[in-house]
Amino acid sequence: MIILHICPLCAHASRFYAEDFQRAFSQCSECGLVFADPSSHPDAAAEKAVYDLHQNDPGDDRYRAFLARLAKPLIKRLQPGMEGLDYGCGPGPALAQMLSDAGMRMALYDPFYAPETAVLARTYDFVTCTETVEHFRRPAENWDRLAALLRPGAWLGVMTQLVISRERFCGWQYKNDQTHLCFYSLTVFQWLADRYCLELQQVDRDVLLLRKPGRPI
């Protein structure tokens, strides 16, 4: 029997979406989020063990080119001296270094590698969140926090691979990572933009910029 779950993003009912030999996935009937069965979530130690294997070297040109797909369009919308937060920076905060090199003032947060929560008590001119939102165990809480970090006129830059269709999802390598718990489509991002009164722009196939209305402080 397929057990359906309440959506962890908007708390509406879900429906069965897909299943493989590792996990079952549901899709929310309201916001469209696809998410893994909560019983299949790895514990914190297993999750960190996966992250410790990541090669996120700030000096790696290929990794910097990957991150530049978010950094370049974001920098075009910023002014030197603006304050930003790299949310989910990981063990090698390459994106923060790239933005610092462009004249921005950067703070870091990561629950495993930079867990200082004082940085979450402030607001910023921009927040980056690269290859992070798919790891959210409690996406409603995380998205509330991300929205609260934005000053008027601020930008939120997100990078995550997007769900295209159920057929593609079933053969999608991205879903096979056991630390990937939530999967977003453009429909979900539009729901998020509406929920938090943000303006949504897609600048690459898996790069989204969301802007909080208002004039920068």
Secondary structure, 3 states (H helix, E strand, C coil): CCCCCECCCCCCEEEEEEECCCCEEEEECCCCCEEECHHHCCCHHHHHHHHCCCCCCCCCHHHHHHHHHHHHHHHCCCCCCCEEEEECCCCCCHHHHHHHHCCCEEEEEECCCECCHHHHHCCEEEEEEECCHHHCCCHHHHHHHHHHCEEEEEEEEEECCECCCHHHHHCCHHHHCCCCCEEECHHHHHHHHHHCCCEEEEEECCEEEEECCCCCC
